[in-house]
């Protein structure tokens, strides 16, 4: 098989089906006929000789092979988008701020900050890119984005400025009807026989979770890796499964209970931007916009931490 046989359009269709867990919904979002999406998935499965999906309680669930392909599909499509954006920027002056945000933490850590910022500066232009923390740090370092959010814990990189925004706790989400729903906290030994939903593959949080299981000699029953909030919520509230999530995300789930997991460390959501003296392209860097956004984020975080005034 040649490299060119793997078409970006096929990967885009596959990625969208993974996002919505539905061929029908993916076709609607992509504005293409459903048979085109189905044929694209079948073509990938035939070419590689693997099944990419299986059905669990009327839901499409990635197989191990599908999860492996999704990881690299995300990387390839992100790279293609980045290349397109950079080529467009070569032909015009950029006046908007580029911000990279992790899919899950963006919901509770970035969205309130963003909307308040737009209320304060209604004329401010911004492009928001969604990608994982590790990729976000790389994007700031290579100047593909101006600022980013990351939840990777302590960032060791002398070229980056770091502003902690808020602590983030990993919790276990279960349906209200689940036998574990009344527990005050969760120990990993209690999850020996539970089917689990984890963060997307490659997540630093998964490394901590899987290492803890390994230390206890437990082989976890991992049903799904996902960073899609809608998918996780459905697997918890409708499927009856257990899911590791951030406490801020778990607050959005109806008919679910979030339980502390004391064995996992508290981390922070950090705002990251590159130090001026390390910039490669100072002529194209938006000093004023970055400084304004960082200053606003610092003040916003301080106000939120202080709580409501009396």
Secondary structure, DSSP 8 states (H G I E B T S, - for coil): --GGGS-HHHHHHHHHHHHHT-HHHHHHHHTS-HHHHHHHHHHHHHHHTS--EEEETTEEEE-HHHHHHHHHHHHHHHHHHHHHHHHHHHTS---SEEEEE-TTHIIIIIHHHHHHHHHH-TT--EEEEE--HHHHHHHHHTTSSSEEEE-SSS---TTEEEEEEEEE-EEEEEETTSTTTT-SB--GGGGTT-EEEES-TT-HHHHHHHHHHHHTT---EEEEE---HHHHHHHHHTT--EEEEEHHHHTT-TTEEEEE-TTS--EEEEEEEE-GGG-S-GGG--HHHHHHHHHHHHHHHHHHHH----
